[in-house]
Amino acid sequence: MLTEREDQFYVGGKWRQPVDVTRLPVVNPASEEVVGHIAAGGAHEVDLAVAAARRAFSIFSQATVPDRLGLLRRMHSLLKERAETFAQALVMEMGAAVSFARASQVPFAAEHIRVQMEILEKYQFTTVDGCTATAKEAIGVCALITPWNWPLYQITAKVAPAIAAGCTIVLKPSELSPYSALLFAQLMHDAGTPPGVFNLVNGTGESVGAALASHPDVDMISITGSTRAGVLVAQAAAPTVKRVVQELGGKSPNILLADADFSAAVAKGVLAGMRNVGQSCSAPTRMLVPAHRLGEVEELASATARAIRVGAPLDPATEMGPIANRAQFERVQVMIQAGIDDGAKLLCGGLGRPTGLDSGFFTQPTIFSEVTPYMRIAREEIFGPVLSIMPYKDEEEAIAIANDTVYGLGAHVQSSDPERARRVATRIRAGQVHINYPAWDGAAAFGGYKRSGNGREYGVYGLEEYLETKSILGY
């Protein structure tokens, strides 16, 4: 599908064929077959891309708002026009069910661009108070590191606000799901992006990621990934005192208060926790329920999980495809075994593939109950379709359990009393709290407390991460 581009980088407005670089295999997680190889860059390729971005910055940072809006509009139009091509790439590179790729992965990615267009039309880059002006200016060359679980969605969540701000970009997508990024680079080219404004270098975190984080001509780095990767990037970035924005791990709670509609809330909670095969950093994978209703919750949750259709991602009837790569598949199996070893009650699912699937990184939707806060499955991010049901005795204990984590990315609260739900939501130490499963909002600030990261993405909050603040006195 992308053989003419998969061994190339996009630098300075051109596709470039690297010399003497390693080729990394790309594996289809549904078949476990190698479907291609990408070129893996290093410090040399990073230097070329950063230099191109630096040259372009002096001009692009001065581009007018209408010019930047025009570029965003062309990006948005092309993404919608090529939606099916991107959906098919996501199926191949990370095993997304095609129905999910079409309904969520691609449309949400387009929405990030649309939201930035809307914000840019009305954002005040200069405000005046008396004789002092406050100017918001593009921060500079931005290195963007994106993950394999929402490949396209995370690219647009970073690229769109960077473009809106007037920054120039070097993108390092995950080497495990690179095809959607290559398609996006071609989209940027076809949208008429000025040379050097957008650059792409494929490779590993140890080579390309580390070189970007430590590069003296990179002004900002934004990473979405594991907490471990975020720490390494921050450490590498520290000597050059660049801005670091991190969206990292999570272990999000879902508190079902006693007055919630359990017949709806439990099923929705299971599906939310297992969306994208559970491979979402904000997935609500700890379901906190009143102890006296534990049996009812177990029945509802098990029925929901058992009804999920796991299978070939290209089958339109499939609701859950495979785990995106072998390392993550093995990690999920280890954590399921940990739940069993720690004495959690296995309600459904478990070790191994679903019946009838003998190959591919397919995992059974798995639910444990009677999970205590000290079990590994309650404390560690699993990143797979594994849900822990945890009983509590009263509201205070529920809040305490919800906050008993090193993470603080997302949370959910379910209640028939809006005021009660809001009261509990204000006490959760997390960057984004959902009450009664609201619709996704691409303008809502997204980011974490504690070890879930620093900074915010999406909407105006995401735009402002790419801006510096300048005071002009005597204006």
C-alpha positions as CSV (number, residue, x, y, z in Angstrom):
1,M,0.0,0.0,0.0
2,L,2.8,2.4,0.8
3,T,5.8,0.7,-0.6
4,E,6.9,3.8,-2.5
5,R,7.1,5.8,0.8
6,E,7.6,3.4,3.6
7,D,11.4,3.6,3.4
8,Q,11.5,7.4,3.0
9,F,11.4,10.4,5.3
10,Y,9.6,13.7,4.7
11,V,12.0,16.6,5.2
12,G,12.0,20.1,3.9
13,G,8.9,19.6,1.7
14,K,10.3,16.5,-0.1
15,W,10.3,12.8,0.3
16,R,13.9,11.7,0.8
17,Q,15.5,8.3,0.5
18,P,17.9,7.8,3.4
19,V,21.2,6.0,3.0
20,D,22.6,3.3,5.3
21,V,19.7,3.1,7.8
22,T,18.1,0.2,9.4
23,R,14.8,-1.2,8.2
24,L,12.2,-2.1,10.8
25,P,9.4,-4.6,10.2
26,V,5.8,-3.6,10.3
27,V,3.6,-6.5,11.6
28,N,-0.1,-7.0,11.0
29,P,-1.4,-7.9,14.4
30,A,-4.3,-9.9,13.1
31,S,-2.1,-12.3,11.0
32,E,1.3,-11.8,12.8
33,E,2.7,-11.4,9.3
34,V,5.3,-8.8,8.3
35,V,3.6,-6.5,5.8
36,G,6.4,-4.1,5.2
37,H,9.5,-2.3,6.4
38,I,10.1,1.3,7.3
39,A,13.4,3.2,7.4
40,A,14.6,3.9,10.9
41,G,16.4,7.2,11.3
42,G,18.8,8.4,13.8
43,A,20.6,11.6,14.9
44,H,21.7,12.5,11.4
45,E,18.1,12.4,10.0
46,V,16.9,14.3,13.0
47,D,19.5,17.1,12.4
48,L,18.3,17.4,8.8
49,A,14.7,17.6,9.8
50,V,15.2,20.1,12.7
51,A,17.4,22.3,10.4
52,A,14.6,22.4,7.8
53,A,12.0,23.3,10.5
54,R,14.3,26.0,11.9
55,R,14.7,27.6,8.5
56,A,11.0,27.5,7.9
57,F,10.1,29.0,11.3
58,S,11.1,32.5,10.7
59,I,8.7,32.8,7.8
60,F,5.8,30.6,9.0
61,S,5.7,32.1,12.5
62,Q,4.8,35.4,10.7
63,A,2.1,33.8,8.5
64,T,-1.2,35.5,8.9
65,V,-4.2,33.9,10.7
66,P,-6.1,33.6,7.3
67,D,-3.0,31.8,5.8
68,R,-2.9,29.3,8.7
69,L,-6.6,28.9,8.6
70,G,-6.4,28.1,5.0
71,L,-3.8,25.4,5.6
72,L,-5.9,23.8,8.4
73,R,-9.0,23.8,6.1
74,R,-7.1,22.0,3.4
75,M,-5.8,19.5,5.9
76,H,-9.3,18.9,7.2
77,S,-10.8,18.5,3.7
78,L,-8.2,16.1,2.6
79,L,-8.5,14.0,5.7
80,K,-12.2,13.6,5.3
81,E,-11.7,12.9,1.6
82,R,-9.2,10.2,2.3
83,A,-10.9,8.8,5.4
84,E,-11.3,5.2,4.1
85,T,-7.6,5.0,3.1
86,F,-6.6,6.0,6.6
87,A,-9.1,3.6,8.1
88,Q,-7.6,0.7,6.1
89,A,-4.1,1.7,7.2
90,L,-5.2,1.6,10.8
91,V,-6.6,-1.8,10.4
92,M,-3.4,-3.1,8.9
93,E,-0.9,-1.4,11.2
94,M,-2.5,-1.7,14.6
95,G,-5.5,-4.1,14.2
96,A,-8.3,-1.6,14.7
97,A,-11.7,-3.1,13.8
98,V,-12.6,-1.3,10.6
99,S,-16.0,-0.3,12.0
100,F,-14.1,1.4,14.9
101,A,-11.5,3.0,12.6
102,R,-14.3,4.5,10.5
103,A,-16.5,5.6,13.4
104,S,-13.9,6.9,15.9
105,Q,-10.2,6.8,15.0
106,V,-10.5,8.8,11.8
107,P,-13.5,11.1,12.6
108,F,-12.0,12.1,15.9
109,A,-8.7,12.9,14.2
110,A,-10.5,15.2,11.8
111,E,-12.3,16.8,14.7
112,H,-9.0,17.9,16.2
113,I,-8.3,19.9,13.1
114,R,-11.8,21.4,12.9
115,V,-11.7,22.5,16.5
116,Q,-8.4,24.3,15.9
117,M,-9.9,26.0,12.9
118,E,-12.7,27.3,15.1
119,I,-10.4,28.5,17.8
120,L,-8.0,30.2,15.5
121,E,-10.8,32.3,13.9
122,K,-11.4,34.0,17.3
123,Y,-8.3,33.7,19.3
124,Q,-6.7,36.9,20.5
125,F,-2.9,36.7,20.1
126,T,-2.4,40.2,21.5
127,T,-4.4,41.7,24.4
128,V,-3.8,45.2,25.8
129,D,-4.4,46.4,29.4
130,G,-3.5,50.0,29.8
131,C,0.0,50.6,28.5
132,T,0.9,46.9,28.7
133,A,0.3,44.4,25.8
134,T,0.5,40.7,26.3
135,A,1.4,38.8,23.1
136,K,1.1,35.1,22.5
137,E,3.7,34.0,19.9
138,A,4.7,30.7,18.4
139,I,7.2,28.9,20.6
140,G,9.4,27.6,17.7
141,V,10.4,24.2,16.4
142,C,8.3,21.5,18.0
143,A,9.1,17.8,18.2
144,L,6.0,15.6,18.3
145,I,6.2,12.0,19.5
146,T,3.0,10.0,19.0
147,P,2.0,6.5,20.1
148,W,0.7,3.3,18.4
149,N,-2.7,3.0,20.0
150,W,-4.4,6.1,18.5
151,P,-1.9,6.8,15.7
152,L,-3.7,9.3,13.5
153,Y,-5.8,10.9,16.3
154,Q,-2.7,11.7,18.3
155,I,-0.9,13.2,15.3
156,T,-3.7,15.7,14.5
157,A,-4.1,16.5,18.3
158,K,-0.5,17.8,18.2
159,V,0.0,19.0,14.6
160,A,-3.2,21.0,14.3
161,P,-2.6,23.3,17.3
162,A,1.1,23.6,16.3
163,I,0.1,24.8,12.8
164,A,-2.6,27.1,14.3
165,A,0.1,28.7,16.6
166,G,2.6,29.2,13.7
167,C,5.1,26.6,14.8
168,T,7.1,24.2,12.7
169,I,7.2,20.5,13.3
170,V,9.2,17.4,13.3
171,L,7.0,14.3,13.8
172,K,8.2,11.0,15.2
173,P,5.3,8.5,15.0
174,S,5.5,5.1,16.6
175,E,7.5,2.7,14.6
176,L,4.9,0.1,15.4
177,S,2.1,1.9,13.5
178,P,3.8,4.1,10.9
179,Y,1.6,3.9,7.9
180,S,-1.1,6.3,9.0
181,A,1.7,8.8,9.7
182,L,3.2,8.4,6.2
183,L,-0.2,8.9,4.7
184,F,-0.6,12.0,6.8
185,A,2.8,13.4,5.6
186,Q,1.6,13.0,2.1
187,L,-1.6,14.8,3.1
188,M,0.4,17.7,4.5
189,H,2.4,17.9,1.2
190,D,-0.8,17.8,-0.9
191,A,-2.4,20.5,1.4
192,G,0.4,22.9,0.3
193,T,2.3,23.1,3.5
194,P,5.3,25.3,3.1
195,P,8.6,23.4,2.9
196,G,10.1,22.7,6.3
197,V,6.9,23.5,8.3
198,F,6.1,19.8,8.6
199,N,8.7,17.0,8.7
200,L,8.6,13.3,9.5
201,V,11.3,11.0,10.6
202,N,10.5,7.4,11.5
203,G,12.5,5.4,14.0
204,T,12.7,4.2,17.5
205,G,12.4,6.2,20.7
206,E,16.0,5.3,21.6
207,S,17.3,6.9,18.4
208,V,14.9,9.5,17.0
209,G,13.0,10.2,20.1
210,A,16.2,10.7,22.2
211,A,17.8,12.9,19.5
212,L,14.8,15.1,19.3
213,A,14.5,15.5,23.1
214,S,18.1,16.5,23.5
215,H,18.4,18.6,20.3
216,P,19.4,22.3,21.1
217,D,17.4,23.6,18.2
218,V,14.1,22.0,19.3
219,D,12.1,24.5,21.4
220,M,9.4,22.2,22.6
221,I,8.7,18.5,22.7
222,S,5.2,16.9,23.1
223,I,5.0,13.2,23.8
224,T,2.1,10.9,24.2
225,G,3.2,7.5,25.5
226,S,4.1,5.5,28.6
227,T,5.1,7.2,31.8
228,R,8.5,5.5,31.4
229,A,9.0,7.1,28.0
230,G,7.8,10.5,29.3
231,V,10.4,10.4,32.0
232,L,13.2,9.6,29.6
233,V,12.2,12.4,27.3
234,A,12.0,14.9,30.2
235,Q,15.5,13.8,31.4
236,A,16.9,14.2,27.9
237,A,15.3,17.6,27.4
238,A,16.4,19.1,30.7
239,P,19.8,20.3,29.7
240,T,18.4,22.5,26.9
241,V,15.5,23.7,29.1
242,K,12.9,23.2,26.4
243,R,9.2,23.0,27.1
244,V,8.0,19.4,27.7
245,V,4.4,18.4,27.4
246,Q,3.6,14.9,28.4
247,E,0.4,12.8,28.1
248,L,1.3,9.6,29.7
249,G,-0.2,6.6,31.5
250,G,-3.4,6.2,33.4
251,K,-5.4,3.9,35.7
252,S,-8.8,5.6,35.5
253,P,-11.6,4.9,38.0
254,N,-15.3,4.6,37.2
255,I,-17.3,5.3,40.3
256,L,-20.9,3.9,40.2
257,L,-22.7,5.7,43.0
258,A,-25.6,3.8,44.7
259,D,-28.2,5.9,42.9
260,A,-26.9,5.3,39.4
261,D,-28.9,3.5,36.8
262,F,-26.9,0.2,37.0
263,S,-28.7,-1.5,34.1
264,A,-27.2,1.1,31.8
265,A,-24.1,2.3,33.7
266,V,-22.4,-1.1,34.1
267,A,-22.7,-2.1,30.4
268,K,-21.5,1.3,29.2
269,G,-18.6,1.1,31.7
270,V,-17.4,-2.2,30.4
271,L,-17.5,-1.0,26.8
272,A,-15.7,2.3,27.8
273,G,-13.0,0.4,29.5
274,M,-12.5,-2.0,26.5
275,R,-12.9,0.6,23.8
276,N,-10.0,0.3,21.3
277,V,-9.2,-3.1,22.8
278,G,-8.6,-1.3,26.1
279,Q,-5.6,0.4,24.6
280,S,-6.4,3.9,25.8
281,C,-4.5,5.7,28.5
282,S,-7.7,7.2,29.9
283,A,-9.7,3.9,29.8
284,P,-11.8,3.5,32.9
285,T,-10.5,0.1,33.9
286,R,-11.3,0.3,37.6
287,M,-15.1,0.0,38.2
288,L,-15.9,1.0,41.7
289,V,-19.3,-0.2,42.9
290,P,-21.2,-0.4,46.2
291,A,-20.4,-3.6,48.0
292,H,-24.0,-4.5,48.5
293,R,-24.6,-4.5,44.7
294,L,-21.5,-6.4,43.7
295,G,-23.4,-9.5,42.6
296,E,-25.7,-7.5,40.4
297,V,-22.8,-5.7,38.8
298,E,-20.9,-9.0,38.2
299,E,-23.8,-10.4,36.2
300,L,-24.3,-7.2,34.1
301,A,-20.6,-6.8,33.4
302,S,-20.0,-10.4,32.5
303,A,-23.0,-10.5,30.1
304,T,-21.7,-7.3,28.4
305,A,-18.1,-8.6,28.0
306,R,-19.2,-12.0,26.7
307,A,-21.3,-10.3,24.0
308,I,-18.4,-8.4,22.5
309,R,-17.6,-9.8,19.1
310,V,-13.8,-10.4,18.8
311,G,-12.5,-11.3,15.3
312,A,-11.0,-10.3,12.1
313,P,-10.7,-6.5,12.0
314,L,-11.8,-6.2,8.4
315,D,-15.1,-8.0,9.2
316,P,-17.7,-5.2,9.6
317,A,-19.4,-7.2,12.4
318,T,-16.2,-7.3,14.5
319,E,-16.3,-5.0,17.5
320,M,-12.9,-5.8,18.9
321,G,-9.8,-6.7,16.9
322,P,-6.4,-7.8,18.2
323,I,-4.0,-6.2,20.5
324,A,-1.8,-3.9,18.4
325,N,1.6,-5.7,18.8
326,R,3.2,-8.8,20.3
327,A,4.9,-7.1,23.2
328,Q,1.6,-5.6,24.4
329,F,-0.2,-8.9,23.8
330,E,2.3,-10.6,26.1
331,R,2.0,-7.8,28.7
332,V,-1.7,-8.3,28.8
333,Q,-1.3,-12.1,29.3
334,V,1.1,-11.5,32.2
335,M,-1.3,-9.1,33.9
336,I,-4.2,-11.5,33.5
337,Q,-2.1,-14.2,35.2
338,A,-1.2,-11.7,37.9
339,G,-4.9,-11.2,38.6
340,I,-5.4,-14.9,39.0
341,D,-2.3,-15.3,41.2
342,D,-3.4,-12.4,43.5
343,G,-6.7,-14.1,44.1
344,A,-9.0,-11.9,42.2
345,K,-12.3,-13.5,41.1
346,L,-12.2,-14.2,37.3
347,L,-15.7,-13.6,36.0
348,C,-15.1,-14.1,32.2
349,G,-12.3,-14.2,29.7
350,G,-8.8,-15.2,31.0
351,L,-5.6,-16.4,29.5
352,G,-5.1,-17.1,25.8
353,R,-7.0,-16.2,22.6
354,P,-10.8,-16.4,22.2
355,T,-12.2,-19.7,21.0
356,G,-11.7,-20.1,17.2
357,L,-8.8,-17.7,16.9
358,D,-5.6,-19.6,16.8
359,S,-3.3,-16.9,15.6
360,G,-3.0,-13.1,15.8
361,F,-2.7,-11.0,19.0
362,F,-6.4,-11.6,20.0
363,T,-7.3,-11.4,23.7
364,Q,-10.4,-12.4,25.5
365,P,-12.4,-9.6,27.1
366,T,-11.6,-10.2,30.7
367,I,-13.3,-9.1,33.9
368,F,-12.1,-9.6,37.5
369,S,-14.1,-8.9,40.6
370,E,-13.4,-8.6,44.3
371,V,-10.3,-6.7,43.3
372,T,-8.5,-5.0,46.2
373,P,-6.4,-1.8,45.9
374,Y,-3.2,-3.7,46.5
375,M,-3.4,-6.1,43.6
376,R,-1.3,-5.5,40.5
377,I,-4.3,-5.3,38.2
378,A,-5.7,-2.5,40.4
379,R,-2.4,-0.5,40.4
380,E,-0.6,-1.1,37.1
381,E,-1.7,0.1,33.7
382,I,-2.6,-3.0,31.6
383,F,-3.5,-1.5,28.3
384,G,-5.8,-4.3,27.2
385,P,-9.4,-5.4,27.6
386,V,-9.1,-6.2,31.3
387,L,-11.5,-4.6,33.8
388,S,-11.2,-4.7,37.6
389,I,-14.4,-4.5,39.7
390,M,-13.7,-3.1,43.1
391,P,-16.3,-2.9,45.9
392,Y,-16.6,0.0,48.3
393,K,-18.6,0.6,51.5
394,D,-19.5,4.3,51.1
395,E,-18.9,7.4,49.1
396,E,-15.8,8.4,51.0
397,E,-14.1,5.1,50.5
398,A,-15.0,5.2,46.8
399,I,-13.3,8.6,46.4
400,A,-10.3,7.3,48.4
401,I,-9.9,4.2,46.2
402,A,-10.3,6.3,43.1
403,N,-7.5,8.6,44.1
404,D,-5.2,5.8,45.4
405,T,-3.1,5.7,42.3
406,V,0.1,7.3,41.0
407,Y,-1.9,8.3,37.9
408,G,-4.5,11.0,37.4
409,L,-5.5,11.2,33.7
410,G,-9.2,10.5,33.6
411,A,-12.2,9.4,35.7
412,H,-15.9,8.6,35.4
413,V,-18.7,9.2,37.9
414,Q,-22.2,7.8,37.5
415,S,-25.2,9.1,39.5
416,S,-28.9,10.0,38.9
417,D,-28.3,13.1,41.1
418,P,-26.3,15.7,39.0
419,E,-25.3,17.7,42.1
420,R,-23.9,14.7,43.9
421,A,-22.0,13.6,40.7
422,R,-20.5,17.1,40.4
423,R,-19.5,17.1,44.1
424,V,-17.7,13.7,43.7
425,A,-16.1,14.8,40.4
426,T,-14.5,17.8,42.1
427,R,-12.7,15.5,44.5
428,I,-11.2,13.2,42.0
429,R,-7.5,14.0,41.3
430,A,-7.6,13.6,37.5
431,G,-7.3,15.9,34.5
432,Q,-10.6,15.0,33.0
433,V,-13.8,13.6,34.7
434,H,-16.8,12.3,32.8
435,I,-20.2,12.4,34.4
436,N,-22.8,9.8,33.1
437,Y,-20.9,9.0,29.9
438,P,-21.1,12.3,28.0
439,A,-20.2,12.6,24.3
440,W,-16.5,13.1,23.5
441,D,-15.6,16.8,23.3
442,G,-12.5,17.6,21.2
443,A,-12.3,21.1,22.8
444,A,-12.2,19.8,26.4
445,A,-8.8,20.1,28.0
446,F,-7.0,16.7,28.2
447,G,-4.0,15.8,30.3
448,G,-3.1,14.4,33.6
449,Y,-2.3,15.0,37.3
450,K,0.6,13.2,39.0
451,R,2.5,10.7,36.8
452,S,0.0,11.0,34.0
453,G,1.9,14.0,32.7
454,N,2.3,17.7,32.4
455,G,0.4,20.2,30.2
456,R,-2.9,19.9,28.3
457,E,-4.0,19.0,24.8
458,Y,-7.1,19.7,22.8
459,G,-9.0,22.9,22.2
460,V,-7.6,26.3,23.3
461,Y,-5.6,24.6,26.0
462,G,-3.7,22.6,23.4
463,L,-3.1,25.7,21.3
464,E,-1.6,27.6,24.2
465,E,1.0,24.9,24.9
466,Y,2.5,25.9,21.5
467,L,2.7,29.6,22.4
468,E,5.1,31.7,24.4
469,T,3.9,34.8,26.4
470,K,5.6,38.2,25.8
471,S,4.8,41.3,27.8
472,I,5.3,44.7,26.0
473,L,5.3,47.6,28.4
474,G,4.7,51.1,27.1
475,Y,2.7,49.7,24.3
